[in-house]
Amino acid sequence: MCLALPARVVELTGNDQAVIELGGIRKTISLALVDGIAPGDYVIVHVGYALTRLDPAQAEATLAMMAAGPIAETMP
């Protein structure tokens, strides 16, 4: 099974890399597979790579559903 998550880009760090934030956690990912990403954009992330840009409203709706789901209830 594969899992790709929406995350917000908070900083471009050069060399096709960016810092994303998801649930208060920041991680450096590769932007090698997408063009024209800017801070504030949402991207779909899988195994450390941004796969595509995501519409902000769609990203926020997905994140809200994930936060309300049964997995969220088991997390500290």
All heavy atoms as a GROMACS GRO file, in nm:
protein
  546
    1MET      N    1   0.084  -0.117   0.000
    1MET     CA    2   0.000   0.000   0.000
    1MET      C    3   0.089   0.124   0.000
    1MET      O    4   0.191   0.129   0.067
    1MET     CB    5  -0.090   0.001   0.123
    1MET     CG    6  -0.164   0.129   0.137
    1MET     SD    7  -0.293   0.144   0.263
    1MET     CE    8  -0.228   0.070   0.406
    2CYS      N    9   0.048   0.223  -0.076
    2CYS     CA   10   0.121   0.350  -0.082
    2CYS      C   11   0.038   0.459  -0.017
    2CYS      O   12  -0.085   0.454  -0.020
    2CYS     CB   13   0.148   0.388  -0.226
    2CYS     SG   14   0.254   0.273  -0.312
    3LEU      N   15   0.105   0.556   0.040
    3LEU     CA   16   0.037   0.666   0.105
    3LEU      C   17   0.105   0.796   0.063
    3LEU      O   18   0.226   0.810   0.078
    3LEU     CB   19   0.042   0.650   0.257
    3LEU     CG   20  -0.025   0.759   0.338
    3LEU    CD1   21  -0.175   0.763   0.310
    3LEU    CD2   22   0.000   0.736   0.486
    4ALA      N   23   0.028   0.888   0.010
    4ALA     CA   24   0.077   1.021  -0.024
    4ALA      C   25  -0.007   1.121   0.055
    4ALA      O   26  -0.128   1.106   0.067
    4ALA     CB   27   0.064   1.046  -0.174
    5LEU      N   28   0.060   1.221   0.110
    5LEU     CA   29  -0.007   1.316   0.199
    5LEU      C   30   0.004   1.459   0.146
    5LEU      O   31   0.107   1.497   0.091
    5LEU     CB   32   0.059   1.311   0.337
    5LEU     CG   33   0.056   1.177   0.408
    5LEU    CD1   34   0.144   1.181   0.531
    5LEU    CD2   35  -0.086   1.141   0.445
    6PRO      N   36  -0.101   1.539   0.167
    6PRO     CA   37  -0.090   1.680   0.134
    6PRO      C   38  -0.010   1.753   0.242
    6PRO      O   39  -0.027   1.727   0.361
    6PRO     CB   40  -0.234   1.728   0.130
    6PRO     CG   41  -0.308   1.634   0.218
    6PRO     CD   42  -0.234   1.504   0.213
    7ALA      N   43   0.078   1.842   0.200
    7ALA     CA   44   0.158   1.919   0.296
    7ALA      C   45   0.183   2.058   0.239
    7ALA      O   46   0.189   2.076   0.118
    7ALA     CB   47   0.290   1.849   0.324
    8ARG      N   48   0.199   2.155   0.328
    8ARG     CA   49   0.222   2.294   0.288
    8ARG      C   50   0.371   2.322   0.281
    8ARG      O   51   0.446   2.290   0.372
    8ARG     CB   52   0.155   2.388   0.388
    8ARG     CG   53   0.162   2.536   0.349
    8ARG     CD   54   0.085   2.622   0.447
    8ARG     NE   55   0.129   2.602   0.584
    8ARG     CZ   56   0.228   2.670   0.642
    8ARG    NH1   57   0.294   2.761   0.574
    8ARG    NH2   58   0.261   2.645   0.766
    9VAL      N   59   0.414   2.384   0.172
    9VAL     CA   60   0.554   2.425   0.157
    9VAL      C   61   0.576   2.551   0.239
    9VAL      O   62   0.504   2.649   0.222
    9VAL     CB   63   0.588   2.450   0.008
    9VAL    CG1   64   0.729   2.504  -0.007
    9VAL    CG2   65   0.570   2.323  -0.074
   10VAL      N   66   0.675   2.547   0.328
   10VAL     CA   67   0.703   2.665   0.411
   10VAL      C   68   0.831   2.736   0.371
   10VAL      O   69   0.848   2.854   0.403
   10VAL     CB   70   0.707   2.629   0.562
   10VAL    CG1   71   0.571   2.584   0.610
   10VAL    CG2   72   0.811   2.525   0.593
   11GLU      N   73   0.919   2.667   0.298
   11GLU     CA   74   1.046   2.730   0.262
   11GLU      C   75   1.109   2.655   0.145
   11GLU      O   76   1.108   2.532   0.141
   11GLU     CB   77   1.141   2.724   0.382
   11GLU     CG   78   1.278   2.778   0.359
   11GLU     CD   79   1.370   2.758   0.481
   11GLU    OE1   80   1.322   2.715   0.587
   11GLU    OE2   81   1.489   2.787   0.466
   12LEU      N   82   1.164   2.731   0.050
   12LEU     CA   83   1.244   2.672  -0.056
   12LEU      C   84   1.390   2.679  -0.012
   12LEU      O   85   1.436   2.785   0.032
   12LEU     CB   86   1.225   2.747  -0.188
   12LEU     CG   87   1.083   2.752  -0.243
   12LEU    CD1   88   1.079   2.835  -0.371
   12LEU    CD2   89   1.028   2.613  -0.266
   13THR      N   90   1.462   2.568  -0.021
   13THR     CA   91   1.599   2.564   0.030
   13THR      C   92   1.704   2.553  -0.078
   13THR      O   93   1.822   2.545  -0.048
   13THR     CB   94   1.616   2.447   0.130
   13THR    OG1   95   1.589   2.325   0.062
   13THR    CG2   96   1.524   2.463   0.250
   14GLY      N   97   1.663   2.553  -0.204
   14GLY     CA   98   1.757   2.542  -0.315
   14GLY      C   99   1.780   2.396  -0.353
   14GLY      O  100   1.737   2.304  -0.285
   15ASN      N  101   1.849   2.377  -0.465
   15ASN     CA  102   1.879   2.242  -0.515
   15ASN      C  103   1.755   2.156  -0.526
   15ASN      O  104   1.758   2.038  -0.491
   15ASN     CB  105   1.984   2.173  -0.428
   15ASN     CG  106   2.117   2.243  -0.433
   15ASN    OD1  107   2.156   2.297  -0.536
   15ASN    ND2  108   2.189   2.244  -0.322
   16ASP      N  109   1.645   2.214  -0.574
   16ASP     CA  110   1.518   2.140  -0.590
   16ASP      C  111   1.469   2.080  -0.460
   16ASP      O  112   1.410   1.972  -0.458
   16ASP     CB  113   1.531   2.030  -0.695
   16ASP     CG  114   1.522   2.082  -0.837
   16ASP    OD1  115   1.463   2.191  -0.857
   16ASP    OD2  116   1.574   2.016  -0.928
   17GLN      N  117   1.489   2.149  -0.348
   17GLN     CA  118   1.440   2.101  -0.220
   17GLN      C  119   1.357   2.209  -0.151
   17GLN      O  120   1.373   2.327  -0.177
   17GLN     CB  121   1.555   2.057  -0.130
   17GLN     CG  122   1.628   1.936  -0.184
   17GLN     CD  123   1.722   1.878  -0.081
   17GLN    OE1  124   1.775   1.948   0.003
   17GLN    NE2  125   1.739   1.748  -0.087
   18ALA      N  126   1.269   2.162  -0.062
   18ALA     CA  127   1.184   2.253   0.014
   18ALA      C  128   1.157   2.193   0.151
   18ALA      O  129   1.169   2.072   0.170
   18ALA     CB  130   1.052   2.277  -0.058
   19VAL      N  131   1.120   2.280   0.244
   19VAL     CA  132   1.074   2.235   0.375
   19VAL      C  133   0.922   2.240   0.371
   19VAL      O  134   0.863   2.340   0.330
   19VAL     CB  135   1.129   2.325   0.487
   19VAL    CG1  136   1.071   2.284   0.622
   19VAL    CG2  137   1.281   2.321   0.489
   20ILE      N  138   0.860   2.129   0.412
   20ILE     CA  139   0.715   2.122   0.420
   20ILE      C  140   0.674   2.109   0.566
   20ILE      O  141   0.756   2.074   0.652
   20ILE     CB  142   0.658   2.002   0.341
   20ILE    CG1  143   0.723   1.872   0.388
   20ILE    CG2  144   0.674   2.023   0.193
   20ILE    CD1  145   0.634   1.753   0.380
   21GLU      N  146   0.547   2.138   0.593
   21GLU     CA  147   0.493   2.122   0.728
   21GLU      C  148   0.364   2.043   0.719
   21GLU      O  149   0.278   2.070   0.636
   21GLU     CB  150   0.468   2.256   0.793
   21GLU     CG  151   0.420   2.243   0.936
   21GLU     CD  152   0.413   2.376   1.008
   21GLU    OE1  153   0.384   2.478   0.941
   21GLU    OE2  154   0.436   2.377   1.128
   22LEU      N  155   0.354   1.945   0.806
   22LEU     CA  156   0.233   1.863   0.815
   22LEU      C  157   0.211   1.830   0.961
   22LEU      O  158   0.294   1.764   1.023
   22LEU     CB  159   0.248   1.735   0.732
   22LEU     CG  160   0.130   1.639   0.736
   22LEU    CD1  161   0.004   1.704   0.682
   22LEU    CD2  162   0.161   1.514   0.655
   23GLY      N  163   0.103   1.880   1.017
   23GLY     CA  164   0.071   1.851   1.157
   23GLY      C  165   0.176   1.903   1.254
   23GLY      O  166   0.200   1.841   1.357
   24GLY      N  167   0.238   2.015   1.221
   24GLY     CA  168   0.339   2.073   1.310
   24GLY      C  169   0.478   2.014   1.294
   24GLY      O  170   0.572   2.058   1.359
   25ILE      N  171   0.493   1.916   1.208
   25ILE     CA  172   0.624   1.854   1.183
   25ILE      C  173   0.677   1.906   1.050
   25ILE      O  174   0.605   1.912   0.950
   25ILE     CB  175   0.611   1.701   1.179
   25ILE    CG1  176   0.567   1.652   1.316
   25ILE    CG2  177   0.743   1.636   1.136
   25ILE    CD1  178   0.536   1.505   1.322
   26ARG      N  179   0.804   1.944   1.051
   26ARG     CA  180   0.868   1.994   0.929
   26ARG      C  181   0.968   1.891   0.878
   26ARG      O  182   1.035   1.825   0.956
   26ARG     CB  183   0.938   2.127   0.956
   26ARG     CG  184   0.838   2.237   0.982
   26ARG     CD  185   0.903   2.370   1.000
   26ARG     NE  186   0.799   2.471   1.015
   26ARG     CZ  187   0.814   2.597   0.980
   26ARG    NH1  188   0.929   2.639   0.931
   26ARG    NH2  189   0.716   2.682   0.997
   27LYS      N  190   0.975   1.882   0.745
   27LYS     CA  191   1.063   1.785   0.680
   27LYS      C  192   1.110   1.844   0.549
   27LYS      O  193   1.036   1.914   0.481
   27LYS     CB  194   0.984   1.656   0.657
   27LYS     CG  195   1.059   1.548   0.583
   27LYS     CD  196   0.976   1.422   0.574
   27LYS     CE  197   1.041   1.317   0.488
   27LYS     NZ  198   1.166   1.267   0.532
   28THR      N  199   1.234   1.812   0.512
   28THR     CA  200   1.286   1.853   0.383
   28THR      C  201   1.251   1.747   0.280
   28THR      O  202   1.268   1.628   0.304
   28THR     CB  203   1.440   1.871   0.391
   28THR    OG1  204   1.470   1.972   0.487
   28THR    CG2  205   1.496   1.912   0.256
   29ILE      N  206   1.199   1.794   0.166
   29ILE     CA  207   1.160   1.703   0.058
   29ILE      C  208   1.221   1.751  -0.073
   29ILE      O  209   1.270   1.863  -0.084
   29ILE     CB  210   1.007   1.694   0.042
   29ILE    CG1  211   0.949   1.830   0.003
   29ILE    CG2  212   0.943   1.638   0.168
   29ILE    CD1  213   0.812   1.825  -0.058
   30SER      N  214   1.214   1.666  -0.175
   30SER     CA  215   1.261   1.700  -0.308
   30SER      C  216   1.147   1.758  -0.392
   30SER      O  217   1.034   1.708  -0.388
   30SER     CB  218   1.316   1.575  -0.378
   30SER     OG  219   1.347   1.605  -0.513
   31LEU      N  220   1.179   1.861  -0.469
   31LEU     CA  221   1.086   1.919  -0.566
   31LEU      C  222   1.125   1.883  -0.708
   31LEU      O  223   1.077   1.943  -0.804
   31LEU     CB  224   1.082   2.071  -0.551
   31LEU     CG  225   1.032   2.128  -0.419
   31LEU    CD1  226   1.044   2.280  -0.419
   31LEU    CD2  227   0.890   2.084  -0.392
   32ALA      N  228   1.212   1.785  -0.725
   32ALA     CA  229   1.265   1.749  -0.857
   32ALA      C  230   1.157   1.708  -0.957
   32ALA      O  231   1.179   1.718  -1.078
   32ALA     CB  232   1.369   1.638  -0.843
   33LEU      N  233   1.042   1.663  -0.910
   33LEU     CA  234   0.938   1.613  -1.000
   33LEU      C  235   0.831   1.716  -1.033
   33LEU      O  236   0.741   1.687  -1.112
   33LEU     CB  237   0.871   1.489  -0.938
   33LEU     CG  238   0.965   1.373  -0.904
   33LEU    CD1  239   0.889   1.261  -0.836
   33LEU    CD2  240   1.036   1.323  -1.029
   34VAL      N  241   0.839   1.836  -0.974
   34VAL     CA  242   0.738   1.940  -0.998
   34VAL      C  243   0.808   2.073  -1.026
   34VAL      O  244   0.920   2.096  -0.981
   34VAL     CB  245   0.641   1.955  -0.879
   34VAL    CG1  246   0.555   1.832  -0.864
   34VAL    CG2  247   0.716   1.983  -0.751
   35ASP      N  248   0.739   2.160  -1.097
   35ASP     CA  249   0.794   2.292  -1.130
   35ASP      C  250   0.708   2.402  -1.070
   35ASP      O  251   0.588   2.385  -1.049
   35ASP     CB  252   0.796   2.313  -1.283
   35ASP     CG  253   0.897   2.225  -1.353
   35ASP    OD1  254   1.006   2.203  -1.296
   35ASP    OD2  255   0.866   2.179  -1.464
   36GLY      N  256   0.772   2.515  -1.044
   36GLY     CA  257   0.699   2.635  -1.006
   36GLY      C  258   0.637   2.634  -0.868
   36GLY      O  259   0.538   2.704  -0.846
   37ILE      N  260   0.692   2.560  -0.775
   37ILE     CA  261   0.638   2.556  -0.639
   37ILE      C  262   0.691   2.676  -0.561
   37ILE      O  263   0.809   2.712  -0.572
   37ILE     CB  264   0.676   2.425  -0.568
   37ILE    CG1  265   0.622   2.304  -0.646
   37ILE    CG2  266   0.628   2.424  -0.424
   37ILE    CD1  267   0.472   2.298  -0.657
   38ALA      N  268   0.604   2.736  -0.480
   38ALA     CA  269   0.641   2.852  -0.398
   38ALA      C  270   0.595   2.828  -0.254
   38ALA      O  271   0.505   2.746  -0.230
   38ALA     CB  272   0.574   2.977  -0.453
   39PRO      N  273   0.657   2.897  -0.159
   39PRO     CA  274   0.610   2.887  -0.021
   39PRO      C  275   0.461   2.919  -0.013
   39PRO      O  276   0.412   3.010  -0.079
   39PRO     CB  277   0.694   2.991   0.054
   39PRO     CG  278   0.820   2.999  -0.026
   39PRO     CD  279   0.774   2.984  -0.169
   40GLY      N  280   0.389   2.839   0.065
   40GLY     CA  281   0.245   2.854   0.077
   40GLY      C  282   0.167   2.756  -0.009
   40GLY      O  283   0.050   2.732   0.015
   41ASP      N  284   0.233   2.701  -0.113
   41ASP     CA  285   0.167   2.601  -0.197
   41ASP      C  286   0.150   2.472  -0.120
   41ASP      O  287   0.228   2.441  -0.029
   41ASP     CB  288   0.250   2.571  -0.322
   41ASP     CG  289   0.248   2.682  -0.425
   41ASP    OD1  290   0.161   2.772  -0.415
   41ASP    OD2  291   0.334   2.679  -0.516
   42TYR      N  292   0.049   2.395  -0.158
   42TYR     CA  293   0.032   2.260  -0.105
   42TYR      C  294   0.078   2.161  -0.212
   42TYR      O  295   0.052   2.182  -0.331
   42TYR     CB  296  -0.114   2.233  -0.070
   42TYR     CG  297  -0.157   2.295   0.059
   42TYR    CD1  298  -0.209   2.423   0.062
   42TYR    CD2  299  -0.146   2.226   0.179
   42TYR    CE1  300  -0.250   2.481   0.181
   42TYR    CE2  301  -0.186   2.283   0.299
   42TYR     CZ  302  -0.238   2.410   0.299
   42TYR     OH  303  -0.278   2.467   0.417
   43VAL      N  304   0.145   2.057  -0.170
   43VAL     CA  305   0.191   1.952  -0.259
   43VAL      C  306   0.152   1.817  -0.201
   43VAL      O  307   0.131   1.802  -0.081
   43VAL     CB  308   0.344   1.956  -0.281
   43VAL    CG1  309   0.384   2.082  -0.358
   43VAL    CG2  310   0.420   1.948  -0.150
   44ILE      N  311   0.140   1.718  -0.290
   44ILE     CA  312   0.122   1.580  -0.247
   44ILE      C  313   0.260   1.520  -0.232
   44ILE      O  314   0.342   1.526  -0.324
   44ILE     CB  315   0.040   1.500  -0.351
   44ILE    CG1  316  -0.101   1.554  -0.361
   44ILE    CG2  317   0.039   1.352  -0.317
   44ILE    CD1  318  -0.188   1.525  -0.241
   45VAL      N  319   0.290   1.463  -0.114
   45VAL     CA  320   0.423   1.411  -0.083
   45VAL      C  321   0.418   1.260  -0.066
   45VAL      O  322   0.332   1.207   0.005
   45VAL     CB  323   0.479   1.475   0.046
   45VAL    CG1  324   0.617   1.420   0.079
   45VAL    CG2  325   0.483   1.626   0.034
   46HIS      N  326   0.511   1.193  -0.132
   46HIS     CA  327   0.526   1.047  -0.119
   46HIS      C  328   0.675   1.015  -0.115
   46HIS      O  329   0.749   1.060  -0.201
   46HIS     CB  330   0.458   0.976  -0.236
   46HIS     CG  331   0.474   0.828  -0.235
   46HIS    ND1  332   0.419   0.750  -0.136
   46HIS    CD2  333   0.538   0.745  -0.318
   46HIS    CE1  334   0.449   0.624  -0.160
   46HIS    NE2  335   0.522   0.619  -0.271
   47VAL      N  336   0.716   0.942  -0.015
   47VAL     CA  337   0.855   0.900   0.009
   47VAL      C  338   0.957   1.011  -0.015
   47VAL      O  339   1.061   0.991  -0.076
   47VAL     CB  340   0.894   0.772  -0.068
   47VAL    CG1  341   0.815   0.653  -0.020
   47VAL    CG2  342   0.880   0.788  -0.219
   48GLY      N  343   0.925   1.130   0.036
   48GLY     CA  344   1.020   1.240   0.031
   48GLY      C  345   1.020   1.322  -0.097
   48GLY      O  346   1.106   1.408  -0.114
   49TYR      N  347   0.926   1.297  -0.187
   49TYR     CA  348   0.916   1.371  -0.312
   49TYR      C  349   0.779   1.436  -0.325
   49TYR      O  350   0.678   1.371  -0.299
   49TYR     CB  351   0.935   1.278  -0.433
   49TYR     CG  352   1.076   1.234  -0.454
   49TYR    CD1  353   1.127   1.124  -0.386
   49TYR    CD2  354   1.160   1.302  -0.541
   49TYR    CE1  355   1.258   1.083  -0.404
   49TYR    CE2  356   1.292   1.262  -0.560
   49TYR     CZ  357   1.339   1.152  -0.490
   49TYR     OH  358   1.469   1.113  -0.508
   50ALA      N  359   0.778   1.562  -0.369
   50ALA     CA  360   0.652   1.626  -0.406
   50ALA      C  361   0.613   1.571  -0.542
   50ALA      O  362   0.694   1.573  -0.636
   50ALA     CB  363   0.669   1.777  -0.412
   51LEU      N  364   0.491   1.519  -0.553
   51LEU     CA  365   0.446   1.461  -0.679
   51LEU      C  366   0.368   1.559  -0.765
   51LEU      O  367   0.373   1.554  -0.887
   51LEU     CB  368   0.359   1.337  -0.652
   51LEU     CG  369   0.426   1.225  -0.573
   51LEU    CD1  370   0.328   1.112  -0.550
   51LEU    CD2  371   0.551   1.176  -0.644
   52THR      N  372   0.291   1.646  -0.700
   52THR     CA  373   0.210   1.743  -0.773
   52THR      C  374   0.166   1.855  -0.679
   52THR      O  375   0.166   1.837  -0.558
   52THR     CB  376   0.086   1.675  -0.837
   52THR    OG1  377   0.020   1.768  -0.922
   52THR    CG2  378  -0.012   1.626  -0.732
   53ARG      N  379   0.130   1.968  -0.737
   53ARG     CA  380   0.072   2.078  -0.660
   53ARG      C  381  -0.075   2.045  -0.637
   53ARG      O  382  -0.141   1.984  -0.721
   53ARG     CB  383   0.085   2.209  -0.736
   53ARG     CG  384   0.034   2.329  -0.659
   53ARG     CD  385   0.028   2.456  -0.745
   53ARG     NE  386   0.120   2.457  -0.855
   53ARG     CZ  387   0.231   2.530  -0.861
   53ARG    NH1  388   0.262   2.609  -0.762
   53ARG    NH2  389   0.309   2.527  -0.966
   54LEU      N  390  -0.128   2.088  -0.523
   54LEU     CA  391  -0.266   2.059  -0.487
   54LEU      C  392  -0.339   2.190  -0.461
   54LEU      O  393  -0.284   2.282  -0.401
   54LEU     CB  394  -0.266   1.971  -0.361
   54LEU     CG  395  -0.398   1.915  -0.313
   54LEU    CD1  396  -0.461   1.825  -0.418
   54LEU    CD2  397  -0.376   1.836  -0.185
   55ASP      N  398  -0.464   2.196  -0.503
   55ASP     CA  399  -0.549   2.312  -0.476
   55ASP      C  400  -0.558   2.332  -0.325
   55ASP      O  401  -0.583   2.236  -0.250
   55ASP     CB  402  -0.688   2.286  -0.534
   55ASP     CG  403  -0.786   2.394  -0.498
   55ASP    OD1  404  -0.776   2.503  -0.555
   55ASP    OD2  405  -0.870   2.368  -0.410
   56PRO      N  406  -0.537   2.454  -0.275
   56PRO     CA  407  -0.538   2.478  -0.130
   56PRO      C  408  -0.667   2.435  -0.061
   56PRO      O  409  -0.663   2.378   0.048
   56PRO     CB  410  -0.517   2.629  -0.117
   56PRO     CG  411  -0.451   2.670  -0.243
   56PRO     CD  412  -0.503   2.576  -0.349
   57ALA      N  413  -0.782   2.461  -0.122
   57ALA     CA  414  -0.909   2.422  -0.059
   57ALA      C  415  -0.920   2.270  -0.049
   57ALA      O  416  -0.964   2.216   0.054
   57ALA     CB  417  -1.027   2.478  -0.138
   58GLN      N  418  -0.877   2.200  -0.152
   58GLN     CA  419  -0.879   2.054  -0.150
   58GLN      C  420  -0.782   2.000  -0.045
   58GLN      O  421  -0.813   1.906   0.029
   58GLN     CB  422  -0.844   1.999  -0.288
   58GLN     CG  423  -0.853   1.849  -0.297
   58GLN     CD  424  -0.819   1.798  -0.437
   58GLN    OE1  425  -0.782   1.875  -0.526
   58GLN    NE2  426  -0.832   1.669  -0.456
   59ALA      N  427  -0.664   2.060  -0.035
   59ALA     CA  428  -0.565   2.017   0.064
   59ALA      C  429  -0.618   2.036   0.205
   59ALA      O  430  -0.607   1.946   0.290
   59ALA     CB  431  -0.434   2.095   0.046
   60GLU      N  432  -0.676   2.153   0.233
   60GLU     CA  433  -0.727   2.180   0.367
   60GLU      C  434  -0.844   2.089   0.403
   60GLU      O  435  -0.855   2.043   0.516
   60GLU     CB  436  -0.764   2.328   0.379
   60GLU     CG  437  -0.640   2.417   0.377
   60GLU     CD  438  -0.669   2.564   0.362
   60GLU    OE1  439  -0.788   2.604   0.369
   60GLU    OE2  440  -0.573   2.640   0.342
   61ALA      N  441  -0.930   2.058   0.305
   61ALA     CA  442  -1.041   1.965   0.330
   61ALA      C  443  -0.988   1.825   0.361
   61ALA      O  444  -1.037   1.758   0.453
   61ALA     CB  445  -1.134   1.962   0.210
   62THR      N  446  -0.888   1.780   0.287
   62THR     CA  447  -0.829   1.648   0.311
   62THR      C  448  -0.763   1.642   0.447
   62THR      O  449  -0.780   1.546   0.522
   62THR     CB  450  -0.727   1.615   0.201
   62THR    OG1  451  -0.793   1.616   0.074
   62THR    CG2  452  -0.663   1.479   0.224
   63LEU      N  453  -0.688   1.746   0.483
   63LEU     CA  454  -0.621   1.749   0.613
   63LEU      C  455  -0.724   1.750   0.727
   63LEU      O  456  -0.703   1.686   0.831
   63LEU     CB  457  -0.528   1.869   0.622
   63LEU     CG  458  -0.404   1.860   0.532
   63LEU    CD1  459  -0.332   1.994   0.527
   63LEU    CD2  460  -0.311   1.749   0.578
   64ALA      N  461  -0.835   1.822   0.709
   64ALA     CA  462  -0.940   1.825   0.812
   64ALA      C  463  -1.003   1.688   0.829
   64ALA      O  464  -1.028   1.644   0.942
   64ALA     CB  465  -1.046   1.928   0.775
   65MET      N  466  -1.027   1.616   0.718
   65MET     CA  467  -1.083   1.481   0.728
   65MET      C  468  -0.985   1.387   0.798
   65MET      O  469  -1.026   1.304   0.880
   65MET     CB  470  -1.115   1.426   0.589
   65MET     CG  471  -1.244   1.478   0.532
   65MET     SD  472  -1.297   1.389   0.384
   65MET     CE  473  -1.168   1.430   0.269
   66MET      N  474  -0.857   1.401   0.766
   66MET     CA  475  -0.757   1.316   0.830
   66MET      C  476  -0.751   1.343   0.980
   66MET      O  477  -0.739   1.250   1.061
   66MET     CB  478  -0.620   1.338   0.766
   66MET     CG  479  -0.610   1.284   0.624
   66MET     SD  480  -0.459   1.331   0.538
   66MET     CE  481  -0.333   1.276   0.648
   67ALA      N  482  -0.761   1.469   1.018
   67ALA     CA  483  -0.754   1.506   1.160
   67ALA      C  484  -0.876   1.455   1.238
   67ALA      O  485  -0.865   1.428   1.358
   67ALA     CB  486  -0.743   1.658   1.174
   68ALA      N  487  -0.989   1.441   1.170
   68ALA     CA  488  -1.111   1.398   1.236
   68ALA      C  489  -1.128   1.246   1.235
   68ALA      O  490  -1.215   1.193   1.303
   68ALA     CB  491  -1.232   1.462   1.170
   69GLY      N  492  -1.043   1.176   1.160
   69GLY     CA  493  -1.058   1.032   1.143
   69GLY      C  494  -1.012   0.951   1.263
   69GLY      O  495  -0.957   1.005   1.360
   70PRO      N  496  -1.033   0.820   1.258
   70PRO     CA  497  -0.999   0.732   1.372
   70PRO      C  498  -0.850   0.726   1.402
   70PRO      O  499  -0.812   0.703   1.514
   70PRO     CB  500  -1.052   0.595   1.329
   70PRO     CG  501  -1.070   0.604   1.181
   70PRO     CD  502  -1.094   0.748   1.149
   71ILE      N  503  -0.765   0.750   1.304
   71ILE     CA  504  -0.621   0.749   1.330
   71ILE      C  505  -0.584   0.863   1.424
   71ILE      O  506  -0.504   0.848   1.515
   71ILE     CB  507  -0.540   0.756   1.201
   71ILE    CG1  508  -0.560   0.628   1.120
   71ILE    CG2  509  -0.392   0.779   1.228
   71ILE    CD1  510  -0.497   0.628   0.984
   72ALA      N  511  -0.645   0.980   1.404
   72ALA     CA  512  -0.617   1.096   1.486
   72ALA      C  513  -0.652   1.070   1.632
   72ALA      O  514  -0.588   1.123   1.724
   72ALA     CB  515  -0.692   1.218   1.435
   73GLU      N  516  -0.752   0.987   1.656
   73GLU     CA  517  -0.794   0.959   1.794
   73GLU      C  518  -0.690   0.877   1.871
   73GLU      O  519  -0.688   0.880   1.993
   73GLU     CB  520  -0.928   0.885   1.792
   73GLU     CG  521  -1.041   0.968   1.737
   73GLU     CD  522  -1.167   0.889   1.713
   73GLU    OE1  523  -1.171   0.769   1.748
   73GLU    OE2  524  -1.262   0.946   1.657
   74THR      N  525  -0.604   0.806   1.801
   74THR     CA  526  -0.504   0.722   1.868
   74THR      C  527  -0.371   0.791   1.884
   74THR      O  528  -0.281   0.739   1.949
   74THR     CB  529  -0.483   0.590   1.791
   74THR    OG1  530  -0.432   0.621   1.661
   74THR    CG2  531  -0.612   0.512   1.781
   75MET      N  532  -0.355   0.909   1.824
   75MET     CA  533  -0.228   0.981   1.831
   75MET      C  534  -0.227   1.073   1.953
   75MET      O  535  -0.330   1.130   1.989
   75MET     CB  536  -0.206   1.062   1.703
   75MET     CG  537  -0.201   0.975   1.579
   75MET     SD  538  -0.179   1.071   1.431
   75MET     CE  539  -0.002   1.090   1.435
   76PRO      N  540  -0.110   1.088   2.014
   76PRO     CA  541  -0.102   1.178   2.131
   76PRO      C  542  -0.118   1.323   2.095
   76PRO      O  543  -0.098   1.366   1.990
   76PRO     CB  544   0.039   1.153   2.186
   76PRO     CG  545   0.115   1.083   2.078
   76PRO     CD  546   0.014   1.025   1.984
   0.00000   0.00000   0.00000
